[in-house]
Amino acid sequence: MHLTYSYDSGSEADTVEAGRRLADALIPGMNVALDGQLGSGKTCFVRAVCRGLGADDSQVNSPTFV
């Protein structure tokens, strides 16, 4: 099954909330792909997902700046 979902965030707080909501909806084995321009908030989003899952978000690095 393949689902596509698009979300346009109005602020960093909105991005964090969307990440937290995704964390609540994830089940083991799910795959998530992110696509967005440089500076669009992907790393912020992934950090929020990690926090929502109880993981250490300090381990999330932006691949652009590594």
PDB file of N, CA, C and O in Angstrom:
ATOM      1  N   MET A   1       0.844  -1.176   0.000  1.00  0.00           N
ATOM      2  CA  MET A   1       0.000   0.000   0.000  1.00  0.00           C
ATOM      3  C   MET A   1       0.891   1.242   0.000  1.00  0.00           C
ATOM      4  O   MET A   1       1.870   1.310   0.743  1.00  0.00           O
ATOM      5  N   HIS A   2       0.555   2.197  -0.816  1.00  0.00           N
ATOM      6  CA  HIS A   2       1.334   3.427  -0.946  1.00  0.00           C
ATOM      7  C   HIS A   2       0.400   4.613  -0.751  1.00  0.00           C
ATOM      8  O   HIS A   2      -0.586   4.760  -1.473  1.00  0.00           O
ATOM      9  N   LEU A   3       0.710   5.451   0.220  1.00  0.00           N
ATOM     10  CA  LEU A   3      -0.071   6.659   0.460  1.00  0.00           C
ATOM     11  C   LEU A   3       0.821   7.872   0.281  1.00  0.00           C
ATOM     12  O   LEU A   3       1.998   7.844   0.638  1.00  0.00           O
ATOM     13  N   THR A   4       0.273   8.911  -0.260  1.00  0.00           N
ATOM     14  CA  THR A   4       1.002  10.168  -0.387  1.00  0.00           C
ATOM     15  C   THR A   4       0.244  11.216   0.395  1.00  0.00           C
ATOM     16  O   THR A   4      -0.974  11.351   0.274  1.00  0.00           O
ATOM     17  N   TYR A   5       0.988  11.956   1.200  1.00  0.00           N
ATOM     18  CA  TYR A   5       0.397  13.003   2.014  1.00  0.00           C
ATOM     19  C   TYR A   5       1.263  14.238   1.882  1.00  0.00           C
ATOM     20  O   TYR A   5       2.488  14.151   1.958  1.00  0.00           O
ATOM     21  N   SER A   6       0.648  15.367   1.688  1.00  0.00           N
ATOM     22  CA  SER A   6       1.371  16.629   1.568  1.00  0.00           C
ATOM     23  C   SER A   6       0.930  17.555   2.688  1.00  0.00           C
ATOM     24  O   SER A   6      -0.252  17.619   3.025  1.00  0.00           O
ATOM     25  N   TYR A   7       1.891  18.276   3.264  1.00  0.00           N
ATOM     26  CA  TYR A   7       1.584  19.188   4.358  1.00  0.00           C
ATOM     27  C   TYR A   7       2.370  20.478   4.170  1.00  0.00           C
ATOM     28  O   TYR A   7       3.591  20.447   4.012  1.00  0.00           O
ATOM     29  N   ASP A   8       1.688  21.591   4.186  1.00  0.00           N
ATOM     30  CA  ASP A   8       2.329  22.897   4.108  1.00  0.00           C
ATOM     31  C   ASP A   8       2.255  23.540   5.485  1.00  0.00           C
ATOM     32  O   ASP A   8       1.174  23.878   5.966  1.00  0.00           O
ATOM     33  N   SER A   9       3.404  23.703   6.108  1.00  0.00           N
ATOM     34  CA  SER A   9       3.479  24.258   7.454  1.00  0.00           C
ATOM     35  C   SER A   9       3.570  25.779   7.391  1.00  0.00           C
ATOM     36  O   SER A   9       4.217  26.342   6.508  1.00  0.00           O
ATOM     37  N   GLY A  10       2.916  26.423   8.334  1.00  0.00           N
ATOM     38  CA  GLY A  10       2.968  27.872   8.409  1.00  0.00           C
ATOM     39  C   GLY A  10       4.022  28.384   9.370  1.00  0.00           C
ATOM     40  O   GLY A  10       4.325  29.577   9.387  1.00  0.00           O
ATOM     41  N   SER A  11       4.591  27.473  10.186  1.00  0.00           N
ATOM     42  CA  SER A  11       5.579  27.898  11.176  1.00  0.00           C
ATOM     43  C   SER A  11       6.346  26.687  11.687  1.00  0.00           C
ATOM     44  O   SER A  11       5.964  25.544  11.437  1.00  0.00           O
ATOM     45  N   GLU A  12       7.429  26.952  12.404  1.00  0.00           N
ATOM     46  CA  GLU A  12       8.186  25.856  13.006  1.00  0.00           C
ATOM     47  C   GLU A  12       7.324  25.091  14.011  1.00  0.00           C
ATOM     48  O   GLU A  12       7.411  23.866  14.098  1.00  0.00           O
ATOM     49  N   ALA A  13       6.498  25.805  14.763  1.00  0.00           N
ATOM     50  CA  ALA A  13       5.607  25.142  15.729  1.00  0.00           C
ATOM     51  C   ALA A  13       4.639  24.199  15.018  1.00  0.00           C
ATOM     52  O   ALA A  13       4.354  23.113  15.523  1.00  0.00           O
ATOM     53  N   ASP A  14       4.131  24.601  13.851  1.00  0.00           N
ATOM     54  CA  ASP A  14       3.254  23.725  13.067  1.00  0.00           C
ATOM     55  C   ASP A  14       4.004  22.486  12.598  1.00  0.00           C
ATOM     56  O   ASP A  14       3.456  21.383  12.609  1.00  0.00           O
ATOM     57  N   THR A  15       5.249  22.664  12.189  1.00  0.00           N
ATOM     58  CA  THR A  15       6.070  21.548  11.738  1.00  0.00           C
ATOM     59  C   THR A  15       6.304  20.566  12.875  1.00  0.00           C
ATOM     60  O   THR A  15       6.209  19.355  12.677  1.00  0.00           O
ATOM     61  N   VAL A  16       6.607  21.074  14.061  1.00  0.00           N
ATOM     62  CA  VAL A  16       6.819  20.222  15.231  1.00  0.00           C
ATOM     63  C   VAL A  16       5.540  19.461  15.569  1.00  0.00           C
ATOM     64  O   VAL A  16       5.594  18.268  15.869  1.00  0.00           O
ATOM     65  N   GLU A  17       4.415  20.122  15.524  1.00  0.00           N
ATOM     66  CA  GLU A  17       3.139  19.456  15.812  1.00  0.00           C
ATOM     67  C   GLU A  17       2.837  18.369  14.790  1.00  0.00           C
ATOM     68  O   GLU A  17       2.358  17.295  15.153  1.00  0.00           O
ATOM     69  N   ALA A  18       3.111  18.635  13.521  1.00  0.00           N
ATOM     70  CA  ALA A  18       2.893  17.617  12.483  1.00  0.00           C
ATOM     71  C   ALA A  18       3.800  16.416  12.710  1.00  0.00           C
ATOM     72  O   ALA A  18       3.376  15.277  12.517  1.00  0.00           O
ATOM     73  N   GLY A  19       5.036  16.654  13.117  1.00  0.00           N
ATOM     74  CA  GLY A  19       5.956  15.560  13.424  1.00  0.00           C
ATOM     75  C   GLY A  19       5.480  14.723  14.592  1.00  0.00           C
ATOM     76  O   GLY A  19       5.571  13.496  14.565  1.00  0.00           O
ATOM     77  N   ARG A  20       4.976  15.383  15.615  1.00  0.00           N
ATOM     78  CA  ARG A  20       4.454  14.669  16.784  1.00  0.00           C
ATOM     79  C   ARG A  20       3.247  13.819  16.382  1.00  0.00           C
ATOM     80  O   ARG A  20       3.110  12.677  16.820  1.00  0.00           O
ATOM     81  N   ARG A  21       2.388  14.378  15.559  1.00  0.00           N
ATOM     82  CA  ARG A  21       1.204  13.623  15.110  1.00  0.00           C
ATOM     83  C   ARG A  21       1.595  12.412  14.267  1.00  0.00           C
ATOM     84  O   ARG A  21       0.999  11.342  14.386  1.00  0.00           O
ATOM     85  N   LEU A  22       2.595  12.593  13.420  1.00  0.00           N
ATOM     86  CA  LEU A  22       3.058  11.446  12.638  1.00  0.00           C
ATOM     87  C   LEU A  22       3.606  10.369  13.560  1.00  0.00           C
ATOM     88  O   LEU A  22       3.328   9.187  13.360  1.00  0.00           O
ATOM     89  N   ALA A  23       4.375  10.756  14.558  1.00  0.00           N
ATOM     90  CA  ALA A  23       4.930   9.778  15.505  1.00  0.00           C
ATOM     91  C   ALA A  23       3.813   8.967  16.149  1.00  0.00           C
ATOM     92  O   ALA A  23       3.956   7.761  16.349  1.00  0.00           O
ATOM     93  N   ASP A  24       2.711   9.618  16.471  1.00  0.00           N
ATOM     94  CA  ASP A  24       1.573   8.916  17.077  1.00  0.00           C
ATOM     95  C   ASP A  24       0.939   7.911  16.131  1.00  0.00           C
ATOM     96  O   ASP A  24       0.375   6.907  16.565  1.00  0.00           O
ATOM     97  N   ALA A  25       1.033   8.186  14.826  1.00  0.00           N
ATOM     98  CA  ALA A  25       0.373   7.338  13.828  1.00  0.00           C
ATOM     99  C   ALA A  25       1.259   6.215  13.295  1.00  0.00           C
ATOM    100  O   ALA A  25       0.759   5.280  12.669  1.00  0.00           O
ATOM    101  N   LEU A  26       2.564   6.295  13.536  1.00  0.00           N
ATOM    102  CA  LEU A  26       3.475   5.290  12.988  1.00  0.00           C
ATOM    103  C   LEU A  26       3.295   3.933  13.660  1.00  0.00           C
ATOM    104  O   LEU A  26       3.037   3.833  14.860  1.00  0.00           O
ATOM    105  N   ILE A  27       3.439   2.908  12.852  1.00  0.00           N
ATOM    106  CA  ILE A  27       3.437   1.542  13.373  1.00  0.00           C
ATOM    107  C   ILE A  27       4.720   0.863  12.891  1.00  0.00           C
ATOM    108  O   ILE A  27       5.277   1.248  11.863  1.00  0.00           O
ATOM    109  N   PRO A  28       5.187  -0.136  13.625  1.00  0.00           N
ATOM    110  CA  PRO A  28       6.431  -0.818  13.224  1.00  0.00           C
ATOM    111  C   PRO A  28       6.364  -1.301  11.778  1.00  0.00           C
ATOM    112  O   PRO A  28       5.355  -1.848  11.332  1.00  0.00           O
ATOM    113  N   GLY A  29       7.456  -1.085  11.064  1.00  0.00           N
ATOM    114  CA  GLY A  29       7.555  -1.517   9.681  1.00  0.00           C
ATOM    115  C   GLY A  29       7.175  -0.462   8.660  1.00  0.00           C
ATOM    116  O   GLY A  29       7.401  -0.649   7.465  1.00  0.00           O
ATOM    117  N   MET A  30       6.600   0.643   9.114  1.00  0.00           N
ATOM    118  CA  MET A  30       6.240   1.716   8.182  1.00  0.00           C
ATOM    119  C   MET A  30       7.489   2.413   7.669  1.00  0.00           C
ATOM    120  O   MET A  30       8.487   2.533   8.379  1.00  0.00           O
ATOM    121  N   ASN A  31       7.419   2.867   6.437  1.00  0.00           N
ATOM    122  CA  ASN A  31       8.473   3.671   5.827  1.00  0.00           C
ATOM    123  C   ASN A  31       7.917   5.049   5.530  1.00  0.00           C
ATOM    124  O   ASN A  31       6.773   5.190   5.097  1.00  0.00           O
ATOM    125  N   VAL A  32       8.732   6.060   5.764  1.00  0.00           N
ATOM    126  CA  VAL A  32       8.331   7.436   5.500  1.00  0.00           C
ATOM    127  C   VAL A  32       9.430   8.085   4.671  1.00  0.00           C
ATOM    128  O   VAL A  32      10.608   7.995   5.018  1.00  0.00           O
ATOM    129  N   ALA A  33       9.054   8.733   3.589  1.00  0.00           N
ATOM    130  CA  ALA A  33      10.001   9.473   2.754  1.00  0.00           C
ATOM    131  C   ALA A  33       9.635  10.947   2.809  1.00  0.00           C
ATOM    132  O   ALA A  33       8.463  11.312   2.718  1.00  0.00           O
ATOM    133  N   LEU A  34      10.642  11.785   2.958  1.00  0.00           N
ATOM    134  CA  LEU A  34      10.423  13.227   2.990  1.00  0.00           C
ATOM    135  C   LEU A  34      11.028  13.860   1.753  1.00  0.00           C
ATOM    136  O   LEU A  34      12.094  13.455   1.290  1.00  0.00           O
ATOM    137  N   ASP A  35      10.345  14.844   1.230  1.00  0.00           N
ATOM    138  CA  ASP A  35      10.828  15.557   0.063  1.00  0.00           C
ATOM    139  C   ASP A  35      10.559  17.035   0.287  1.00  0.00           C
ATOM    140  O   ASP A  35       9.442  17.429   0.620  1.00  0.00           O
ATOM    141  N   GLY A  36      11.573  17.834   0.106  1.00  0.00           N
ATOM    142  CA  GLY A  36      11.393  19.272   0.273  1.00  0.00           C
ATOM    143  C   GLY A  36      12.658  20.005  -0.075  1.00  0.00           C
ATOM    144  O   GLY A  36      13.746  19.431  -0.100  1.00  0.00           O
ATOM    145  N   GLN A  37      12.500  21.280  -0.343  1.00  0.00           N
ATOM    146  CA  GLN A  37      13.636  22.109  -0.696  1.00  0.00           C
ATOM    147  C   GLN A  37      14.553  22.309   0.503  1.00  0.00           C
ATOM    148  O   GLN A  37      14.165  22.075   1.648  1.00  0.00           O
ATOM    149  N   LEU A  38      15.760  22.741   0.224  1.00  0.00           N
ATOM    150  CA  LEU A  38      16.722  23.095   1.254  1.00  0.00           C
ATOM    151  C   LEU A  38      16.098  24.141   2.180  1.00  0.00           C
ATOM    152  O   LEU A  38      15.585  25.164   1.726  1.00  0.00           O
ATOM    153  N   GLY A  39      16.151  23.869   3.466  1.00  0.00           N
ATOM    154  CA  GLY A  39      15.608  24.815   4.440  1.00  0.00           C
ATOM    155  C   GLY A  39      14.116  24.736   4.639  1.00  0.00           C
ATOM    156  O   GLY A  39      13.524  25.629   5.244  1.00  0.00           O
ATOM    157  N   SER A  40      13.492  23.678   4.140  1.00  0.00           N
ATOM    158  CA  SER A  40      12.032  23.585   4.246  1.00  0.00           C
ATOM    159  C   SER A  40      11.550  23.019   5.577  1.00  0.00           C
ATOM    160  O   SER A  40      10.350  23.034   5.849  1.00  0.00           O
ATOM    161  N   GLY A  41      12.472  22.516   6.418  1.00  0.00           N
ATOM    162  CA  GLY A  41      12.076  22.047   7.737  1.00  0.00           C
ATOM    163  C   GLY A  41      12.078  20.543   7.924  1.00  0.00           C
ATOM    164  O   GLY A  41      11.519  20.043   8.899  1.00  0.00           O
ATOM    165  N   LYS A  42      12.698  19.811   7.005  1.00  0.00           N
ATOM    166  CA  LYS A  42      12.710  18.345   7.110  1.00  0.00           C
ATOM    167  C   LYS A  42      13.406  17.866   8.377  1.00  0.00           C
ATOM    168  O   LYS A  42      12.914  16.958   9.047  1.00  0.00           O
ATOM    169  N   THR A  43      14.544  18.466   8.712  1.00  0.00           N
ATOM    170  CA  THR A  43      15.278  18.052   9.906  1.00  0.00           C
ATOM    171  C   THR A  43      14.480  18.385  11.155  1.00  0.00           C
ATOM    172  O   THR A  43      14.411  17.569  12.074  1.00  0.00           O
ATOM    173  N   CYS A  44      13.883  19.552  11.207  1.00  0.00           N
ATOM    174  CA  CYS A  44      13.026  19.939  12.338  1.00  0.00           C
ATOM    175  C   CYS A  44      11.880  18.935  12.491  1.00  0.00           C
ATOM    176  O   CYS A  44      11.540  18.532  13.603  1.00  0.00           O
ATOM    177  N   PHE A  45      11.295  18.541  11.370  1.00  0.00           N
ATOM    178  CA  PHE A  45      10.193  17.585  11.367  1.00  0.00           C
ATOM    179  C   PHE A  45      10.639  16.232  11.917  1.00  0.00           C
ATOM    180  O   PHE A  45       9.963  15.644  12.762  1.00  0.00           O
ATOM    181  N   VAL A  46      11.783  15.742  11.433  1.00  0.00           N
ATOM    182  CA  VAL A  46      12.283  14.441  11.878  1.00  0.00           C
ATOM    183  C   VAL A  46      12.636  14.484  13.367  1.00  0.00           C
ATOM    184  O   VAL A  46      12.383  13.519  14.088  1.00  0.00           O
ATOM    185  N   ARG A  47      13.208  15.577  13.825  1.00  0.00           N
ATOM    186  CA  ARG A  47      13.494  15.704  15.263  1.00  0.00           C
ATOM    187  C   ARG A  47      12.208  15.633  16.079  1.00  0.00           C
ATOM    188  O   ARG A  47      12.185  15.014  17.143  1.00  0.00           O
ATOM    189  N   ALA A  48      11.143  16.256  15.597  1.00  0.00           N
ATOM    190  CA  ALA A  48       9.856  16.204  16.291  1.00  0.00           C
ATOM    191  C   ALA A  48       9.290  14.782  16.301  1.00  0.00           C
ATOM    192  O   ALA A  48       8.721  14.344  17.300  1.00  0.00           O
ATOM    193  N   VAL A  49       9.448  14.069  15.191  1.00  0.00           N
ATOM    194  CA  VAL A  49       9.003  12.670  15.148  1.00  0.00           C
ATOM    195  C   VAL A  49       9.777  11.861  16.180  1.00  0.00           C
ATOM    196  O   VAL A  49       9.188  11.069  16.915  1.00  0.00           O
ATOM    197  N   CYS A  50      11.081  12.051  16.239  1.00  0.00           N
ATOM    198  CA  CYS A  50      11.904  11.326  17.220  1.00  0.00           C
ATOM    199  C   CYS A  50      11.445  11.612  18.636  1.00  0.00           C
ATOM    200  O   CYS A  50      11.296  10.689  19.437  1.00  0.00           O
ATOM    201  N   ARG A  51      11.218  12.879  18.956  1.00  0.00           N
ATOM    202  CA  ARG A  51      10.734  13.221  20.301  1.00  0.00           C
ATOM    203  C   ARG A  51       9.400  12.542  20.566  1.00  0.00           C
ATOM    204  O   ARG A  51       9.159  12.038  21.663  1.00  0.00           O
ATOM    205  N   GLY A  52       8.530  12.530  19.555  1.00  0.00           N
ATOM    206  CA  GLY A  52       7.231  11.887  19.708  1.00  0.00           C
ATOM    207  C   GLY A  52       7.329  10.394  19.946  1.00  0.00           C
ATOM    208  O   GLY A  52       6.451   9.798  20.571  1.00  0.00           O
ATOM    209  N   LEU A  53       8.399   9.790  19.449  1.00  0.00           N
ATOM    210  CA  LEU A  53       8.621   8.349  19.647  1.00  0.00           C
ATOM    211  C   LEU A  53       9.439   8.060  20.904  1.00  0.00           C
ATOM    212  O   LEU A  53       9.667   6.900  21.246  1.00  0.00           O
ATOM    213  N   GLY A  54       9.876   9.111  21.588  1.00  0.00           N
ATOM    214  CA  GLY A  54      10.687   8.926  22.788  1.00  0.00           C
ATOM    215  C   GLY A  54      12.147   8.689  22.499  1.00  0.00           C
ATOM    216  O   GLY A  54      12.885   8.230  23.370  1.00  0.00           O
ATOM    217  N   ALA A  55      12.582   8.996  21.280  1.00  0.00           N
ATOM    218  CA  ALA A  55      13.981   8.804  20.890  1.00  0.00           C
ATOM    219  C   ALA A  55      14.766  10.098  21.105  1.00  0.00           C
ATOM    220  O   ALA A  55      14.187  11.173  21.262  1.00  0.00           O
ATOM    221  N   ASP A  56      16.071   9.976  21.108  1.00  0.00           N
ATOM    222  CA  ASP A  56      16.970  11.106  21.302  1.00  0.00           C
ATOM    223  C   ASP A  56      17.090  11.897  19.999  1.00  0.00           C
ATOM    224  O   ASP A  56      17.733  11.441  19.053  1.00  0.00           O
ATOM    225  N   ASP A  57      16.479  13.067  19.949  1.00  0.00           N
ATOM    226  CA  ASP A  57      16.494  13.852  18.719  1.00  0.00           C
ATOM    227  C   ASP A  57      17.833  14.534  18.458  1.00  0.00           C
ATOM    228  O   ASP A  57      18.035  15.098  17.383  1.00  0.00           O
ATOM    229  N   SER A  58      18.742  14.493  19.416  1.00  0.00           N
ATOM    230  CA  SER A  58      20.056  15.099  19.201  1.00  0.00           C
ATOM    231  C   SER A  58      20.894  14.282  18.217  1.00  0.00           C
ATOM    232  O   SER A  58      21.924  14.757  17.738  1.00  0.00           O
ATOM    233  N   GLN A  59      20.465  13.079  17.920  1.00  0.00           N
ATOM    234  CA  GLN A  59      21.172  12.225  16.967  1.00  0.00           C
ATOM    235  C   GLN A  59      20.774  12.517  15.508  1.00  0.00           C
ATOM    236  O   GLN A  59      21.362  11.963  14.579  1.00  0.00           O
ATOM    237  N   VAL A  60      19.781  13.381  15.318  1.00  0.00           N
ATOM    238  CA  VAL A  60      19.316  13.720  13.977  1.00  0.00           C
ATOM    239  C   VAL A  60      20.142  14.881  13.445  1.00  0.00           C
ATOM    240  O   VAL A  60      20.166  15.957  14.043  1.00  0.00           O
ATOM    241  N   ASN A  61      20.815  14.666  12.329  1.00  0.00           N
ATOM    242  CA  ASN A  61      21.615  15.703  11.695  1.00  0.00           C
ATOM    243  C   ASN A  61      21.102  15.968  10.298  1.00  0.00           C
ATOM    244  O   ASN A  61      20.631  15.056   9.619  1.00  0.00           O
ATOM    245  N   SER A  62      21.191  17.201   9.871  1.00  0.00           N
ATOM    246  CA  SER A  62      20.803  17.543   8.504  1.00  0.00           C
ATOM    247  C   SER A  62      21.857  16.988   7.551  1.00  0.00           C
ATOM    248  O   SER A  62      23.033  17.328   7.683  1.00  0.00           O
ATOM    249  N   PRO A  63      21.469  16.148   6.598  1.00  0.00           N
ATOM    250  CA  PRO A  63      22.450  15.606   5.659  1.00  0.00           C
ATOM    251  C   PRO A  63      23.095  16.699   4.808  1.00  0.00           C
ATOM    252  O   PRO A  63      24.204  16.517   4.306  1.00  0.00           O
ATOM    253  N   THR A  64      22.418  17.821   4.644  1.00  0.00           N
ATOM    254  CA  THR A  64      22.968  18.921   3.860  1.00  0.00           C
ATOM    255  C   THR A  64      24.207  19.507   4.523  1.00  0.00           C
ATOM    256  O   THR A  64      25.127  19.946   3.833  1.00  0.00           O
ATOM    257  N   PHE A  65      24.241  19.519   5.835  1.00  0.00           N
ATOM    258  CA  PHE A  65      25.319  20.193   6.571  1.00  0.00           C
ATOM    259  C   PHE A  65      26.293  19.238   7.235  1.00  0.00           C
ATOM    260  O   PHE A  65      27.106  19.656   8.059  1.00  0.00           O
ATOM    261  N   VAL A  66      26.219  17.952   6.882  1.00  0.00           N
ATOM    262  CA  VAL A  66      27.135  16.964   7.479  1.00  0.00           C
ATOM    263  C   VAL A  66      28.433  16.965   6.706  1.00  0.00           C
ATOM    264  O   VAL A  66      29.348  16.210   7.034  1.00  0.00           O
TER     265      VAL A  66
END
